[in-house]
Amino acid sequence: VVRCPRCGYDEVYYWEVQTRAADEPTTRFFKCARCGYVWREYE
């Protein structure tokens, strides 16, 4: 379960974007359904 680091809500949306070189993993962006906070995680 992914929780928002700002408000702790556990309903988040995510999408993946290739932000670096094609041979590197994608970056996953998350957005909280409650407060709208956006953060990212690298694979």
mmCIF file of the N, C-alpha and C atoms, coordinates in Angstrom:
data_MODEL
# 
_entry.id   MODEL 
# 
loop_
_atom_site.group_PDB 
_atom_site.id 
_atom_site.type_symbol 
_atom_site.label_atom_id 
_atom_site.label_alt_id 
_atom_site.label_comp_id 
_atom_site.label_asym_id 
_atom_site.label_entity_id 
_atom_site.label_seq_id 
_atom_site.pdbx_PDB_ins_code 
_atom_site.Cartn_x 
_atom_site.Cartn_y 
_atom_site.Cartn_z 
_atom_site.occupancy 
_atom_site.B_iso_or_equiv 
_atom_site.pdbx_formal_charge 
_atom_site.auth_seq_id 
_atom_site.auth_comp_id 
_atom_site.auth_asym_id 
_atom_site.auth_atom_id 
_atom_site.pdbx_PDB_model_num 
ATOM 1   N N  . VAL A 1 1  ? 0.853  -1.187 0.000   1.00 0.00 ? 1  VAL A N  1 
ATOM 2   C CA . VAL A 1 1  ? 0.000  0.000  0.000   1.00 0.00 ? 1  VAL A CA 1 
ATOM 3   C C  . VAL A 1 1  ? 0.890  1.238  0.000   1.00 0.00 ? 1  VAL A C  1 
ATOM 4   N N  . VAL A 1 2  ? 0.599  2.146  -0.912  1.00 0.00 ? 2  VAL A N  1 
ATOM 5   C CA . VAL A 1 2  ? 1.330  3.410  -0.976  1.00 0.00 ? 2  VAL A CA 1 
ATOM 6   C C  . VAL A 1 2  ? 0.516  4.464  -0.242  1.00 0.00 ? 2  VAL A C  1 
ATOM 7   N N  . ARG A 1 3  ? 1.163  5.177  0.664   1.00 0.00 ? 3  ARG A N  1 
ATOM 8   C CA . ARG A 1 3  ? 0.494  6.242  1.415   1.00 0.00 ? 3  ARG A CA 1 
ATOM 9   C C  . ARG A 1 3  ? 1.132  7.585  1.084   1.00 0.00 ? 3  ARG A C  1 
ATOM 10  N N  . CYS A 1 4  ? 0.308  8.605  1.096   1.00 0.00 ? 4  CYS A N  1 
ATOM 11  C CA . CYS A 1 4  ? 0.804  9.954  0.860   1.00 0.00 ? 4  CYS A CA 1 
ATOM 12  C C  . CYS A 1 4  ? 1.727  10.360 2.007   1.00 0.00 ? 4  CYS A C  1 
ATOM 13  N N  . PRO A 1 5  ? 2.940  10.821 1.700   1.00 0.00 ? 5  PRO A N  1 
ATOM 14  C CA . PRO A 1 5  ? 3.857  11.234 2.765   1.00 0.00 ? 5  PRO A CA 1 
ATOM 15  C C  . PRO A 1 5  ? 3.424  12.529 3.451   1.00 0.00 ? 5  PRO A C  1 
ATOM 16  N N  . ARG A 1 6  ? 2.532  13.264 2.838   1.00 0.00 ? 6  ARG A N  1 
ATOM 17  C CA . ARG A 1 6  ? 2.078  14.523 3.423   1.00 0.00 ? 6  ARG A CA 1 
ATOM 18  C C  . ARG A 1 6  ? 0.891  14.317 4.372   1.00 0.00 ? 6  ARG A C  1 
ATOM 19  N N  . CYS A 1 7  ? -0.156 13.620 3.900   1.00 0.00 ? 7  CYS A N  1 
ATOM 20  C CA . CYS A 1 7  ? -1.371 13.502 4.726   1.00 0.00 ? 7  CYS A CA 1 
ATOM 21  C C  . CYS A 1 7  ? -1.662 12.084 5.196   1.00 0.00 ? 7  CYS A C  1 
ATOM 22  N N  . GLY A 1 8  ? -0.946 11.079 4.669   1.00 0.00 ? 8  GLY A N  1 
ATOM 23  C CA . GLY A 1 8  ? -1.128 9.709  5.114   1.00 0.00 ? 8  GLY A CA 1 
ATOM 24  C C  . GLY A 1 8  ? -2.265 8.956  4.445   1.00 0.00 ? 8  GLY A C  1 
ATOM 25  N N  . TYR A 1 9  ? -2.947 9.594  3.511   1.00 0.00 ? 9  TYR A N  1 
ATOM 26  C CA . TYR A 1 9  ? -4.069 8.949  2.823   1.00 0.00 ? 9  TYR A CA 1 
ATOM 27  C C  . TYR A 1 9  ? -3.546 7.823  1.944   1.00 0.00 ? 9  TYR A C  1 
ATOM 28  N N  . ASP A 1 10 ? -4.316 6.738  1.829   1.00 0.00 ? 10 ASP A N  1 
ATOM 29  C CA . ASP A 1 10 ? -3.806 5.572  1.098   1.00 0.00 ? 10 ASP A CA 1 
ATOM 30  C C  . ASP A 1 10 ? -4.423 5.375  -0.279  1.00 0.00 ? 10 ASP A C  1 
ATOM 31  N N  . GLU A 1 11 ? -5.082 6.388  -0.822  1.00 0.00 ? 11 GLU A N  1 
ATOM 32  C CA . GLU A 1 11 ? -5.580 6.299  -2.198  1.00 0.00 ? 11 GLU A CA 1 
ATOM 33  C C  . GLU A 1 11 ? -4.757 7.246  -3.057  1.00 0.00 ? 11 GLU A C  1 
ATOM 34  N N  . VAL A 1 12 ? -3.895 6.666  -3.878  1.00 0.00 ? 12 VAL A N  1 
ATOM 35  C CA . VAL A 1 12 ? -3.024 7.478  -4.721  1.00 0.00 ? 12 VAL A CA 1 
ATOM 36  C C  . VAL A 1 12 ? -3.112 6.997  -6.162  1.00 0.00 ? 12 VAL A C  1 
ATOM 37  N N  . TYR A 1 13 ? -2.852 7.894  -7.080  1.00 0.00 ? 13 TYR A N  1 
ATOM 38  C CA . TYR A 1 13 ? -2.764 7.571  -8.502  1.00 0.00 ? 13 TYR A CA 1 
ATOM 39  C C  . TYR A 1 13 ? -1.295 7.601  -8.875  1.00 0.00 ? 13 TYR A C  1 
ATOM 40  N N  . TYR A 1 14 ? -0.919 6.828  -9.879  1.00 0.00 ? 14 TYR A N  1 
ATOM 41  C CA . TYR A 1 14 ? 0.473  6.883  -10.314 1.00 0.00 ? 14 TYR A CA 1 
ATOM 42  C C  . TYR A 1 14 ? 0.575  6.709  -11.818 1.00 0.00 ? 14 TYR A C  1 
ATOM 43  N N  . TRP A 1 15 ? 1.689  7.190  -12.349 1.00 0.00 ? 15 TRP A N  1 
ATOM 44  C CA . TRP A 1 15 ? 2.004  7.023  -13.764 1.00 0.00 ? 15 TRP A CA 1 
ATOM 45  C C  . TRP A 1 15 ? 3.513  6.938  -13.883 1.00 0.00 ? 15 TRP A C  1 
ATOM 46  N N  . GLU A 1 16 ? 3.970  6.334  -14.966 1.00 0.00 ? 16 GLU A N  1 
ATOM 47  C CA . GLU A 1 16 ? 5.400  6.148  -15.178 1.00 0.00 ? 16 GLU A CA 1 
ATOM 48  C C  . GLU A 1 16 ? 5.863  6.939  -16.387 1.00 0.00 ? 16 GLU A C  1 
ATOM 49  N N  . VAL A 1 17 ? 7.039  7.548  -16.254 1.00 0.00 ? 17 VAL A N  1 
ATOM 50  C CA . VAL A 1 17 ? 7.609  8.370  -17.317 1.00 0.00 ? 17 VAL A CA 1 
ATOM 51  C C  . VAL A 1 17 ? 9.076  7.996  -17.475 1.00 0.00 ? 17 VAL A C  1 
ATOM 52  N N  . GLN A 1 18 ? 9.523  7.938  -18.712 1.00 0.00 ? 18 GLN A N  1 
ATOM 53  C CA . GLN A 1 18 ? 10.939 7.692  -18.984 1.00 0.00 ? 18 GLN A CA 1 
ATOM 54  C C  . GLN A 1 18 ? 11.651 9.036  -18.930 1.00 0.00 ? 18 GLN A C  1 
ATOM 55  N N  . THR A 1 19 ? 12.173 9.403  -17.763 1.00 0.00 ? 19 THR A N  1 
ATOM 56  C CA . THR A 1 19 ? 12.778 10.725 -17.590 1.00 0.00 ? 19 THR A CA 1 
ATOM 57  C C  . THR A 1 19 ? 14.279 10.725 -17.844 1.00 0.00 ? 19 THR A C  1 
ATOM 58  N N  . ARG A 1 20 ? 14.888 9.550  -17.859 1.00 0.00 ? 20 ARG A N  1 
ATOM 59  C CA . ARG A 1 20 ? 16.329 9.466  -18.073 1.00 0.00 ? 20 ARG A CA 1 
ATOM 60  C C  . ARG A 1 20 ? 16.601 8.673  -19.343 1.00 0.00 ? 20 ARG A C  1 
ATOM 61  N N  . ALA A 1 21 ? 17.790 8.152  -19.486 1.00 0.00 ? 21 ALA A N  1 
ATOM 62  C CA . ALA A 1 21 ? 18.160 7.411  -20.697 1.00 0.00 ? 21 ALA A CA 1 
ATOM 63  C C  . ALA A 1 21 ? 17.254 6.198  -20.886 1.00 0.00 ? 21 ALA A C  1 
ATOM 64  N N  . ALA A 1 22 ? 17.091 5.791  -22.114 1.00 0.00 ? 22 ALA A N  1 
ATOM 65  C CA . ALA A 1 22 ? 16.185 4.689  -22.442 1.00 0.00 ? 22 ALA A CA 1 
ATOM 66  C C  . ALA A 1 22 ? 16.604 3.371  -21.797 1.00 0.00 ? 22 ALA A C  1 
ATOM 67  N N  . ASP A 1 23 ? 17.887 3.217  -21.494 1.00 0.00 ? 23 ASP A N  1 
ATOM 68  C CA . ASP A 1 23 ? 18.339 1.964  -20.879 1.00 0.00 ? 23 ASP A CA 1 
ATOM 69  C C  . ASP A 1 23 ? 18.252 1.990  -19.354 1.00 0.00 ? 23 ASP A C  1 
ATOM 70  N N  . GLU A 1 24 ? 17.707 3.063  -18.790 1.00 0.00 ? 24 GLU A N  1 
ATOM 71  C CA . GLU A 1 24 ? 17.529 3.155  -17.341 1.00 0.00 ? 24 GLU A CA 1 
ATOM 72  C C  . GLU A 1 24 ? 16.055 2.982  -16.991 1.00 0.00 ? 24 GLU A C  1 
ATOM 73  N N  . PRO A 1 25 ? 15.767 2.604  -15.748 1.00 0.00 ? 25 PRO A N  1 
ATOM 74  C CA . PRO A 1 25 ? 14.368 2.376  -15.352 1.00 0.00 ? 25 PRO A CA 1 
ATOM 75  C C  . PRO A 1 25 ? 13.525 3.646  -15.424 1.00 0.00 ? 25 PRO A C  1 
ATOM 76  N N  . THR A 1 26 ? 12.217 3.451  -15.477 1.00 0.00 ? 26 THR A N  1 
ATOM 77  C CA . THR A 1 26 ? 11.299 4.588  -15.515 1.00 0.00 ? 26 THR A CA 1 
ATOM 78  C C  . THR A 1 26 ? 11.201 5.243  -14.142 1.00 0.00 ? 26 THR A C  1 
ATOM 79  N N  . THR A 1 27 ? 10.686 6.464  -14.135 1.00 0.00 ? 27 THR A N  1 
ATOM 80  C CA . THR A 1 27 ? 10.397 7.177  -12.898 1.00 0.00 ? 27 THR A CA 1 
ATOM 81  C C  . THR A 1 27 ? 8.901  7.092  -12.668 1.00 0.00 ? 27 THR A C  1 
ATOM 82  N N  . ARG A 1 28 ? 8.505  6.716  -11.460 1.00 0.00 ? 28 ARG A N  1 
ATOM 83  C CA . ARG A 1 28 ? 7.084  6.590  -11.132 1.00 0.00 ? 28 ARG A CA 1 
ATOM 84  C C  . ARG A 1 28 ? 6.652  7.817  -10.331 1.00 0.00 ? 28 ARG A C  1 
ATOM 85  N N  . PHE A 1 29 ? 5.634  8.509  -10.850 1.00 0.00 ? 29 PHE A N  1 
ATOM 86  C CA . PHE A 1 29 ? 5.068  9.668  -10.169 1.00 0.00 ? 29 PHE A CA 1 
ATOM 87  C C  . PHE A 1 29 ? 3.787  9.252  -9.460  1.00 0.00 ? 29 PHE A C  1 
ATOM 88  N N  . PHE A 1 30 ? 3.570  9.790  -8.268  1.00 0.00 ? 30 PHE A N  1 
ATOM 89  C CA . PHE A 1 30 ? 2.376  9.498  -7.483  1.00 0.00 ? 30 PHE A CA 1 
ATOM 90  C C  . PHE A 1 30 ? 1.644  10.796 -7.187  1.00 0.00 ? 30 PHE A C  1 
ATOM 91  N N  . LYS A 1 31 ? 0.307  10.721 -7.118  1.00 0.00 ? 31 LYS A N  1 
ATOM 92  C CA . LYS A 1 31 ? -0.503 11.879 -6.738  1.00 0.00 ? 31 LYS A CA 1 
ATOM 93  C C  . LYS A 1 31 ? -1.558 11.427 -5.745  1.00 0.00 ? 31 LYS A C  1 
ATOM 94  N N  . CYS A 1 32 ? -1.634 12.112 -4.621  1.00 0.00 ? 32 CYS A N  1 
ATOM 95  C CA . CYS A 1 32 ? -2.603 11.782 -3.585  1.00 0.00 ? 32 CYS A CA 1 
ATOM 96  C C  . CYS A 1 32 ? -4.002 12.204 -4.023  1.00 0.00 ? 32 CYS A C  1 
ATOM 97  N N  . ALA A 1 33 ? -4.975 11.301 -3.829  1.00 0.00 ? 33 ALA A N  1 
ATOM 98  C CA . ALA A 1 33 ? -6.361 11.590 -4.205  1.00 0.00 ? 33 ALA A CA 1 
ATOM 99  C C  . ALA A 1 33 ? -7.014 12.574 -3.243  1.00 0.00 ? 33 ALA A C  1 
ATOM 100 N N  . ARG A 1 34 ? -6.465 12.720 -2.038  1.00 0.00 ? 34 ARG A N  1 
ATOM 101 C CA . ARG A 1 34 ? -7.064 13.624 -1.056  1.00 0.00 ? 34 ARG A CA 1 
ATOM 102 C C  . ARG A 1 34 ? -6.474 15.037 -1.137  1.00 0.00 ? 34 ARG A C  1 
ATOM 103 N N  . CYS A 1 35 ? -5.159 15.156 -0.968  1.00 0.00 ? 35 CYS A N  1 
ATOM 104 C CA . CYS A 1 35 ? -4.564 16.499 -0.875  1.00 0.00 ? 35 CYS A CA 1 
ATOM 105 C C  . CYS A 1 35 ? -3.911 16.967 -2.167  1.00 0.00 ? 35 CYS A C  1 
ATOM 106 N N  . GLY A 1 36 ? -3.738 16.068 -3.152  1.00 0.00 ? 36 GLY A N  1 
ATOM 107 C CA . GLY A 1 36 ? -3.169 16.462 -4.429  1.00 0.00 ? 36 GLY A CA 1 
ATOM 108 C C  . GLY A 1 36 ? -1.656 16.525 -4.471  1.00 0.00 ? 36 GLY A C  1 
ATOM 109 N N  . TYR A 1 37 ? -1.006 16.126 -3.387  1.00 0.00 ? 37 TYR A N  1 
ATOM 110 C CA . TYR A 1 37 ? 0.458  16.147 -3.334  1.00 0.00 ? 37 TYR A CA 1 
ATOM 111 C C  . TYR A 1 37 ? 1.037  15.195 -4.377  1.00 0.00 ? 37 TYR A C  1 
ATOM 112 N N  . VAL A 1 38 ? 2.076  15.629 -5.086  1.00 0.00 ? 38 VAL A N  1 
ATOM 113 C CA . VAL A 1 38 ? 2.734  14.808 -6.109  1.00 0.00 ? 38 VAL A CA 1 
ATOM 114 C C  . VAL A 1 38 ? 4.171  14.545 -5.675  1.00 0.00 ? 38 VAL A C  1 
ATOM 115 N N  . TRP A 1 39 ? 4.592  13.292 -5.774  1.00 0.00 ? 39 TRP A N  1 
ATOM 116 C CA . TRP A 1 39 ? 5.976  12.941 -5.489  1.00 0.00 ? 39 TRP A CA 1 
ATOM 117 C C  . TRP A 1 39 ? 6.406  11.862 -6.461  1.00 0.00 ? 39 TRP A C  1 
ATOM 118 N N  . ARG A 1 40 ? 7.700  11.545 -6.469  1.00 0.00 ? 40 ARG A N  1 
ATOM 119 C CA . ARG A 1 40 ? 8.205  10.563 -7.425  1.00 0.00 ? 40 ARG A CA 1 
ATOM 120 C C  . ARG A 1 40 ? 9.134  9.577  -6.736  1.00 0.00 ? 40 ARG A C  1 
ATOM 121 N N  . GLU A 1 41 ? 9.241  8.418  -7.368  1.00 0.00 ? 41 GLU A N  1 
ATOM 122 C CA . GLU A 1 41 ? 10.171 7.385  -6.924  1.00 0.00 ? 41 GLU A CA 1 
ATOM 123 C C  . GLU A 1 41 ? 10.894 6.858  -8.147  1.00 0.00 ? 41 GLU A C  1 
ATOM 124 N N  . TYR A 1 42 ? 12.187 6.626  -7.986  1.00 0.00 ? 42 TYR A N  1 
ATOM 125 C CA . TYR A 1 42 ? 12.977 6.031  -9.060  1.00 0.00 ? 42 TYR A CA 1 
ATOM 126 C C  . TYR A 1 42 ? 13.037 4.535  -8.827  1.00 0.00 ? 42 TYR A C  1 
ATOM 127 N N  . GLU A 1 43 ? 12.959 3.771  -9.892  1.00 0.00 ? 43 GLU A N  1 
ATOM 128 C CA . GLU A 1 43 ? 13.042 2.308  -9.775  1.00 0.00 ? 43 GLU A CA 1 
ATOM 129 C C  . GLU A 1 43 ? 14.443 1.917  -9.386  1.00 0.00 ? 43 GLU A C  1 
# 
